[in-house]
């Protein structure tokens, strides 16, 4: 067209709409934790093959997933909730019928590639429950008691199937994510306090009668034998110091030997002399503690607290009930991951195979984290659009 000139937009100008609305504080928290994870993995995995390079690759894949999912509006995510939940449950049933068994656990299935369907439920369950409460709220259907009964049923199905595999760690994470949605949806305190009180009484009873309950031949019925042994080992790891108690004892020794400021980067003797089992995965916190001490641990915990609080702030300003519940649940997932992993390595919780977010090695867990962060970023972008009057 004569008389008019058109400037070709630069790459940055074309990319700007994709990154506009990203939550800077959330991204900062993730970058801090990712940096700590790379440092910890370089040291703990230094003589462990290609773990460091693989960990970096997994982070890049998770970052790509985060970026892509962040572009999906929350209402699109809401539409995906029922089919994703149904797919996850169907795969769990398939695992129970003809899944692959490794080390006594039937958790995997071959669908062209070998996958662990329980990982899907860490995201599918909070998505589905947030969808459920949003739909019930929008249509004002029936009694709130019916809403909560339906939510508990939706949660019980996948948790029961995962526990049957058995996989206590993953079932705990899925249950925590689901209960977070139900709690933030307004679960009455009179339903919250009784199970909490019963659990407290049960813990006191187990501690008080530990010699009798942990004696050989005693069956707890409600738990698998290996789960009973984990609880008993937690109460007294010196019962079998070279067997079941080895993980907890070596983790505690490494944490204690780090002192106030640690032994220094690459200087951890418990780590590099291979006393710490699973030092690049479940017990990497022990390796980190040995080299960076209490000061490093406090910095790591502060980064996790920063991430979780930022997630809760995003939830508080989210534009719909669905996005509020989903963002709150994802924040709770990060809390549960960190609390359970640090607790089990420190000897205050049973060992249950839960990774430390961004720090532990593991491709599936990293992909799940990237997906969760992408959803959280999508909710943050929706909040900013609403504040600008464009939601």
C-alpha positions as CSV (number, residue, x, y, z in Angstrom):
1,X,0.0,0.0,0.0
2,X,1.6,3.2,-1.2
3,X,2.2,5.9,1.4
4,X,2.2,3.5,4.3
5,X,5.1,1.6,5.9
6,X,4.8,-1.4,8.1
7,X,7.6,-2.3,10.5
8,X,8.1,-6.0,11.1
9,X,7.8,-6.6,14.9
10,X,10.9,-7.8,16.6
11,X,11.1,-11.3,18.1
12,X,10.8,-9.7,21.6
13,X,7.6,-7.8,20.5
14,X,6.1,-11.1,19.3
15,X,7.1,-13.0,22.4
16,X,6.0,-10.2,24.9
17,X,2.3,-11.3,24.9
18,X,3.3,-14.8,25.9
19,X,5.3,-13.7,28.9
20,X,3.1,-10.7,29.9
21,X,1.3,-11.4,33.1
22,X,3.9,-13.9,34.4
23,X,4.3,-13.5,38.2
24,X,7.8,-12.2,38.8
25,X,7.9,-13.2,42.5
26,X,6.8,-16.8,41.8
27,X,9.4,-17.0,39.0
28,X,12.1,-15.7,41.3
29,X,11.3,-18.4,43.9
30,X,11.5,-21.1,41.3
31,X,14.8,-19.8,40.0
32,X,16.3,-19.7,43.5
33,X,15.2,-23.3,44.2
34,X,16.3,-24.5,40.8
35,X,19.8,-22.9,41.4
36,X,20.0,-24.7,44.8
37,X,19.0,-27.9,43.1
38,X,21.7,-27.7,40.5
39,X,24.3,-27.0,43.1
40,X,23.2,-29.9,45.3
41,X,23.0,-32.3,42.4
42,X,26.4,-31.4,41.1
43,X,28.0,-32.3,44.4
44,X,25.8,-35.3,45.3
45,X,25.8,-36.7,41.8
46,X,29.4,-35.9,40.9
47,X,30.5,-39.5,40.8
48,X,27.0,-40.8,39.9
49,X,27.1,-41.0,36.1
50,X,25.2,-38.3,34.2
51,X,22.9,-37.3,37.0
52,X,23.8,-33.6,37.0
53,X,23.3,-33.3,33.2
54,X,20.1,-35.3,33.3
55,X,18.8,-33.1,36.2
56,X,19.5,-30.0,34.2
57,X,17.7,-31.5,31.2
58,X,14.7,-32.4,33.3
59,X,14.6,-28.8,34.6
60,X,14.6,-27.5,31.0
61,X,11.8,-29.8,30.1
62,X,9.8,-28.7,33.2
63,X,10.5,-25.1,32.3
64,X,9.1,-25.7,28.8
65,X,6.0,-27.3,30.2
66,X,5.6,-24.4,32.7
67,X,5.7,-21.9,29.8
68,X,3.2,-23.8,27.6
69,X,0.7,-24.5,30.4
70,X,0.9,-20.9,31.6
71,X,-0.6,-19.9,28.2
72,X,-3.7,-22.0,28.8
73,X,-6.5,-19.9,30.3
74,X,-8.0,-21.4,33.6
75,X,-11.4,-22.0,31.9
76,X,-9.6,-24.3,29.4
77,X,-7.9,-26.1,32.3
78,X,-11.3,-26.5,33.9
79,X,-12.7,-28.2,30.8
80,X,-9.8,-30.7,30.9
81,X,-10.5,-31.7,34.5
82,X,-13.2,-34.5,34.0
83,X,-11.5,-36.3,31.1
84,X,-8.0,-36.1,32.7
85,X,-9.4,-37.5,36.0
86,X,-11.3,-40.3,34.1
87,X,-8.2,-41.2,32.2
88,X,-6.1,-41.3,35.4
89,X,-8.6,-43.6,37.2
90,X,-8.9,-45.8,34.1
91,X,-5.1,-46.2,34.0
92,X,-5.0,-47.0,37.7
93,X,-7.6,-49.7,37.3
94,X,-5.5,-51.1,34.3
95,X,-2.4,-51.1,36.6
96,X,-4.3,-53.1,39.2
97,X,-5.4,-55.6,36.5
98,X,-2.3,-56.1,34.5
99,X,0.3,-53.6,35.6
100,X,4.1,-54.1,35.8
101,X,5.5,-55.2,39.1
102,X,8.9,-54.1,40.4
103,X,10.3,-54.7,43.8
104,X,7.0,-56.0,45.1
105,X,5.0,-53.0,43.9
106,X,2.6,-52.9,41.0
107,X,2.7,-49.3,39.9
108,X,3.5,-49.1,36.2
109,X,1.8,-50.0,32.9
110,X,3.1,-50.3,29.4
111,X,1.2,-48.1,26.9
112,X,3.9,-48.1,24.3
113,X,6.1,-46.5,27.0
114,X,6.2,-47.5,30.6
115,X,4.4,-44.9,32.7
116,X,3.3,-44.5,36.4
117,X,-0.3,-43.4,36.2
118,X,-0.4,-42.4,39.9
119,X,1.7,-39.3,39.0
120,X,-1.1,-38.0,36.8
121,X,-3.4,-38.0,39.8
122,X,-1.2,-35.4,41.7
123,X,-2.6,-32.9,39.3
124,X,-5.8,-34.5,38.1
125,X,-7.3,-34.9,41.6
126,X,-7.1,-31.2,42.6
127,X,-8.2,-30.2,39.1
128,X,-11.3,-32.4,39.4
129,X,-12.2,-31.4,42.9
130,X,-11.9,-27.7,42.1
131,X,-14.1,-28.3,39.0
132,X,-16.6,-30.1,41.2
133,X,-17.0,-27.3,43.7
134,X,-17.0,-24.7,41.0
135,X,-19.8,-26.5,39.2
136,X,-21.8,-27.1,42.4
137,X,-21.4,-23.5,43.4
138,X,-22.4,-22.1,40.0
139,X,-25.6,-24.2,39.9
140,X,-26.4,-23.9,43.6
141,X,-27.2,-27.6,43.7
142,X,-28.5,-29.3,46.9
143,X,-26.8,-29.3,50.3
144,X,-23.2,-28.5,51.2
145,X,-23.0,-31.9,52.8
146,X,-23.8,-33.5,49.5
147,X,-21.0,-31.4,47.9
148,X,-18.4,-32.6,50.4
149,X,-19.6,-36.2,50.3
150,X,-19.2,-36.2,46.5
151,X,-15.7,-34.6,46.8
152,X,-14.6,-37.3,49.3
153,X,-15.8,-40.0,47.0
154,X,-13.9,-38.5,44.1
155,X,-10.8,-38.4,46.3
156,X,-11.2,-41.9,47.8
157,X,-11.2,-43.7,44.4
158,X,-7.7,-42.8,43.2
159,X,-6.2,-42.8,46.7
160,X,-7.5,-46.3,47.4
161,X,-6.2,-47.6,44.0
162,X,-2.8,-46.0,44.6
163,X,-2.5,-47.4,48.2
164,X,-3.4,-50.9,46.8
165,X,-0.3,-50.8,44.6
166,X,1.1,-50.2,47.3
167,X,2.5,-46.6,47.1
168,X,2.2,-44.8,50.4
169,X,4.2,-41.8,49.3
170,X,2.2,-40.9,46.2
171,X,-1.1,-41.7,47.9
172,X,-0.1,-39.3,50.6
173,X,0.6,-36.5,48.1
174,X,-2.6,-37.1,46.2
175,X,-4.6,-37.2,49.4
176,X,-3.0,-34.0,50.7
177,X,-3.8,-32.2,47.4
178,X,-7.4,-33.4,47.5
179,X,-7.9,-32.5,51.1
180,X,-6.5,-29.1,50.5
181,X,-9.2,-28.4,47.9
182,X,-11.9,-29.7,50.2
183,X,-10.6,-27.7,53.2
184,X,-10.4,-24.5,51.3
185,X,-13.9,-25.1,49.8
186,X,-15.2,-24.5,53.4
187,X,-15.1,-27.9,55.1
188,X,-16.7,-27.3,58.6
189,X,-14.3,-27.5,61.5
190,X,-16.5,-30.1,63.2
191,X,-15.5,-32.5,60.4
192,X,-11.9,-31.5,60.5
193,X,-11.2,-31.8,64.3
194,X,-12.4,-35.4,65.0
195,X,-10.0,-37.2,62.5
196,X,-7.1,-34.9,63.6
197,X,-7.8,-35.8,67.3
198,X,-8.1,-39.5,66.4
199,X,-4.8,-39.4,64.6
200,X,-3.1,-37.7,67.6
201,X,-4.5,-40.4,69.9
202,X,-3.3,-43.1,67.5
203,X,0.2,-41.6,67.4
204,X,0.4,-41.3,71.2
205,X,-0.8,-44.9,71.5
206,X,1.8,-46.3,69.0
207,X,4.6,-44.4,70.8
208,X,3.4,-45.6,74.3
209,X,3.1,-49.3,73.3
210,X,5.9,-49.3,70.7
211,X,7.7,-52.4,72.2
212,X,4.5,-54.5,72.0
213,X,3.3,-53.2,68.7
214,X,6.7,-53.5,66.9
215,X,7.5,-57.0,68.2
216,X,8.1,-59.7,65.6
217,X,4.9,-61.4,64.4
218,X,2.5,-58.5,65.3
219,X,0.1,-57.6,62.4
220,X,-1.4,-54.2,62.3
221,X,-4.0,-55.3,59.6
222,X,-4.6,-51.8,58.3
223,X,-1.0,-51.4,57.0
224,X,1.2,-53.6,54.9
225,X,4.1,-55.2,56.7
226,X,6.7,-53.0,55.1
227,X,4.6,-49.9,56.2
228,X,4.5,-51.2,59.8
229,X,8.3,-51.7,59.7
230,X,8.8,-48.1,58.5
231,X,6.8,-46.8,61.4
232,X,8.6,-49.0,63.9
233,X,12.0,-48.1,62.4
234,X,11.1,-44.4,62.8
235,X,10.4,-44.9,66.5
236,X,13.7,-46.8,67.0
237,X,16.1,-46.8,64.0
238,X,18.7,-48.5,66.2
239,X,16.6,-51.7,66.2
240,X,18.2,-52.6,62.9
241,X,21.0,-50.1,62.2
242,X,22.5,-52.0,59.2
243,X,19.2,-52.8,57.7
244,X,15.9,-50.9,57.9
245,X,17.3,-48.2,60.1
246,X,20.3,-47.5,58.0
247,X,18.7,-44.8,55.8
248,X,17.4,-42.8,58.8
249,X,20.6,-43.1,60.9
250,X,22.9,-42.1,58.0
251,X,20.7,-39.2,57.1
252,X,20.7,-37.9,60.7
253,X,24.5,-38.3,61.0
254,X,25.0,-36.3,57.8
255,X,22.7,-33.5,58.9
256,X,24.3,-33.3,62.3
257,X,27.8,-33.4,60.9
258,X,27.1,-30.3,58.8
259,X,27.0,-28.1,61.9
260,X,26.2,-24.4,61.5
261,X,27.8,-23.6,58.2
262,X,28.5,-27.1,56.7
263,X,31.7,-28.8,55.5
264,X,31.7,-26.9,52.3
265,X,30.8,-27.5,48.7
266,X,32.0,-30.9,47.5
267,X,33.5,-31.6,50.9
268,X,30.8,-33.9,52.4
269,X,32.4,-37.1,53.6
270,X,29.2,-38.9,54.3
271,X,28.0,-38.0,50.8
272,X,31.2,-38.8,48.8
273,X,32.1,-41.9,50.8
274,X,28.6,-43.1,49.9
275,X,27.3,-43.6,53.4
276,X,24.1,-41.7,52.4
277,X,21.7,-44.0,50.5
278,X,19.8,-42.5,47.6
279,X,21.9,-39.4,48.0
280,X,20.7,-37.9,44.6
281,X,17.0,-38.7,45.1
282,X,15.0,-39.1,48.3
283,X,17.9,-38.3,50.7
284,X,19.6,-35.5,48.9
285,X,18.6,-33.1,51.7
286,X,21.0,-35.0,54.0
287,X,23.8,-34.4,51.4
288,X,22.8,-30.7,51.1
289,X,22.8,-30.4,54.9
290,X,26.2,-31.9,55.3
291,X,27.8,-29.5,52.9
292,X,25.9,-26.3,53.7
293,X,24.9,-26.8,57.3
294,X,22.1,-25.1,59.3
295,X,22.6,-21.9,57.4
296,X,22.1,-23.6,54.0
297,X,19.0,-25.4,55.4
298,X,17.4,-22.2,56.6
299,X,18.0,-20.6,53.2
300,X,16.5,-23.6,51.5
301,X,13.5,-23.6,53.8
302,X,13.1,-19.8,53.4
303,X,12.9,-20.3,49.6
304,X,10.2,-23.0,49.9
305,X,8.2,-20.8,52.3
306,X,8.5,-17.9,49.8
307,X,7.2,-20.1,47.0
308,X,4.3,-21.5,49.1
309,X,3.3,-18.1,50.4
310,X,3.4,-16.6,46.9
311,X,1.2,-19.4,45.7
312,X,-1.3,-18.8,48.5
313,X,-1.3,-15.0,47.6
314,X,-2.1,-15.9,44.0
315,X,-4.9,-18.1,45.3
316,X,-6.3,-15.3,47.4
317,X,-6.5,-12.9,44.4
318,X,-7.7,-15.5,41.9
319,X,-10.9,-14.5,39.9
320,X,-13.0,-17.6,40.4
321,X,-13.7,-20.3,42.9
322,X,-12.1,-22.9,40.6
323,X,-8.9,-20.9,40.3
324,X,-8.8,-20.1,44.0
325,X,-9.1,-23.8,45.0
326,X,-6.7,-25.0,42.4
327,X,-4.0,-22.5,43.3
328,X,-4.4,-23.2,47.0
329,X,-4.1,-26.9,46.4
330,X,-1.0,-26.6,44.3
331,X,0.6,-24.5,47.0
332,X,-0.3,-27.2,49.5
333,X,1.3,-29.8,47.2
334,X,4.7,-27.9,47.4
335,X,4.3,-27.7,51.2
336,X,3.6,-31.5,51.4
337,X,6.5,-32.4,49.2
338,X,9.0,-30.3,51.2
339,X,7.6,-31.1,54.6
340,X,7.4,-34.9,54.1
341,X,10.9,-35.2,52.4
342,X,12.7,-33.1,55.0
343,X,10.8,-34.8,57.8
344,X,11.6,-38.3,56.7
345,X,15.3,-37.5,56.1
346,X,15.5,-35.8,59.5
347,X,14.0,-38.8,61.3
348,X,10.7,-37.3,62.4
349,X,8.5,-39.0,59.7
350,X,8.6,-42.5,58.2
351,X,10.6,-43.0,55.0
352,X,8.0,-42.9,52.2
353,X,9.8,-42.1,48.9
354,X,8.8,-38.5,48.4
355,X,11.3,-36.3,46.4
356,X,12.3,-32.8,47.5
357,X,11.0,-30.4,44.8
358,X,13.7,-29.0,42.4
359,X,16.4,-30.6,44.4
360,X,15.9,-34.4,44.1
361,X,16.7,-36.2,40.8
362,X,13.7,-37.6,38.9
363,X,12.2,-36.8,35.5
364,X,8.6,-37.7,36.3
365,X,8.5,-35.6,39.5
366,X,10.1,-32.6,37.7
367,X,7.5,-32.8,34.9
368,X,4.7,-32.8,37.5
369,X,6.3,-29.8,39.2
370,X,6.5,-27.9,35.9
371,X,2.9,-28.7,35.2
372,X,1.8,-27.5,38.6
373,X,3.8,-24.3,38.3
374,X,2.4,-23.7,34.8
375,X,-1.2,-23.9,36.3
376,X,-0.2,-21.6,39.1
377,X,1.2,-19.1,36.6
378,X,-1.9,-19.4,34.5
379,X,-4.0,-18.4,37.5
380,X,-1.7,-15.5,38.2
381,X,-2.1,-14.3,34.6
382,X,-5.9,-14.5,34.9
383,X,-5.8,-12.4,38.1
384,X,-3.7,-9.8,36.3
385,X,-6.1,-9.8,33.3
386,X,-9.1,-9.4,35.7
387,X,-7.4,-6.5,37.5
388,X,-6.8,-4.8,34.1
389,X,-10.5,-5.4,33.2
390,X,-9.8,-8.0,30.5
391,X,-10.8,-11.3,32.2
